[in-house]
C-alpha cells in the first residue's frame, strides 16, 4: 500500500483537468466490476496491494462475484482475470491486442531503472520477437540433449555437497539452479555459493520483481514524480532505484563480457552466447552492435527469469516432502523399482516415474512461482461480456486463484499428486497465456524432475528434531509474496543419505 507521503506527492502531481478527463472517459462505457476504495484524483491507489496481491484480488473477485474485475489509479485501468476461461479468451484467443507489456515507468524510463529492453518487459514488436528467437535457441527441443546432460551433472554435484553439509541447503539449491543456467547460456562454471554472478542475479531478480508490481511505485501512474529530488520527504524510492540500476547494469553486462573475454582468449566453453556471437561474425548482412544488444538482453533475461522461479519451486518441494513422509516414501519406492538403488535417476527415466512427475506438477500447482503471472497490456479498446476494456489497460492473471478453483482441483489446499491421475485435472497454467507465455516450460519441468527425483533417490527429507525436546518440528507451509515471485518462508529440515549404500551412490555419481 502506498505511503501517505507518496500520496501527497501524487495529489500535487495531478491536475484536476486530467482527473476529470479520465473520469469522463471511464463513465462512457461500463468497466468490469470494481472493489470499493476509489477516491477522486487517485482512484484505487490507496488500496492497491503491494504484497499478497493474489489473495487480495481473489478476495475482491469473490466479493464481486466476477472472474474479471477492474481498478483505476490516476486514470490507469487495471484488469484482473480470476479464471482460466477469461485468461484464455482474452490473452490467448485475442492475443493480437493483448500481447503487449505495460511500460511501467519505474522499469522502462531511461532516467529510472531503464530495464525495459529485457525480453520479459519489452513491448510486443520487432525487438521482442528478435529476442524471443534468440532464447528459443537454448530452449528448443533440439537443444535438450545438451541441456539434460548439464542438468544431471549439476544435480549430482549438488547431491555430493549436500551429503557433506546440508545445513545451508537453500544456498546450495540457488548455486545449482544458477549453475545450470550460467553454463548453458554463458559457458560459465559456478564454483561456490558465494559466486558474485549468482549473488548479484538473486538480488537483481528480487528488486526487479518488486518493481514489476504496478502498485509498488506511484511514479507508474504519476509521471511527474520522477522529477522529485532524492532528498525530498517520501522519495526514498528514488534512492533505491539509483542503487538498483547500478546492480541491473552489472548483472546485464558482467557474465556477457566474461564470455566475450573467454572467446577472445580461445578458452570459451560451449554456450548460447558463444554460438550466437559466432553466427554474428559469419553474417555480413547483420548489424553486430544491434545483434549483440539483443543477445545480451536475451541472455540476462533467461538467467534472471529461470533461476529464481526454479529455486522457489525446489524450496517448496523440500518443505512439502518434510511435511508428507508418506508421499516421499511412495516416490522413493517408485524410483528404487527403476534404478534398483544401483544408480541415480536420469532425465530419460521420466516416463518410467509417473508419480515423481505428478509431484512436480503438484508442487507447481500448490505454489505457483509467479502467482500473478507477468502483466500484459492492451493495444486497442476491447469489449468482453459487455464490459469495456480500454486501450493501454494493464491486464493481470491471478494464476494462484486459478489453482484454487475447487471445480477443477478438489480440496485445492491439500498437497495431492494423485489429483493428476484424473485426465480431466489439467496442469496449472503456470507459464502464462498467449504469445507472451514462457517458452521455457519444458526446460523448467525437466530441470525440476531431475532435481526432485535425485533428491528423493539419495536422501530422506525430514523435519528438524528439537535438540531439547527430541520432538520433530514440522515446518509450517507459509508462503510470502511481496513481489512477482512467491517464496516459502525460511524453514529448517533434515537432509541425510538414506543409507550407506546411497551415500556411496552419491559419491560415485
Secondary structure, DSSP 8 states (H G I E B T S, - for coil): ---HHHHHHHHHH--HHHHHHHHHHHHHS--SB--S--BTTTBTTTT--SSSHHHHHHHHHHHHT-SEEEEEETTEEEEEE-SHHHHIIIIIITHHHH-B----HHHH-TTTT--TTSTTTS-TTHHHHHHHHHHHHHHSGGGHHHHHHHHHHHHHHHHHHHHH--TTHHHHHHHHHHHHHHHHHH-----STT-HHHHHHHHHHHHHHHHTSGGG-GGGT-GGGGGS-TTSTT-HHHHHHHHHHHHHHHHHHHHHHHHHHHHHHT---S-HHHHHHHHHHT-TTS-HHHHHHHHHHHHHHHHHHHHHHHHHHHHHHHHHHHH-HHHHHHHHHHHHHHHTTSS---GGGGGG-HHHHHHHHHHHHHT-SSTT---EE-SS-EEETTEEE-TT-EEEE-HHHHHT-TTTSTTTTS--GGGGGSTTS----TT-SGGGS-TTHHHHHHHHHHHHHHHHHHEEEEEEE-TTT--EE-----EE-SSSS-EE----EEEEESSHHHHHHHHH-
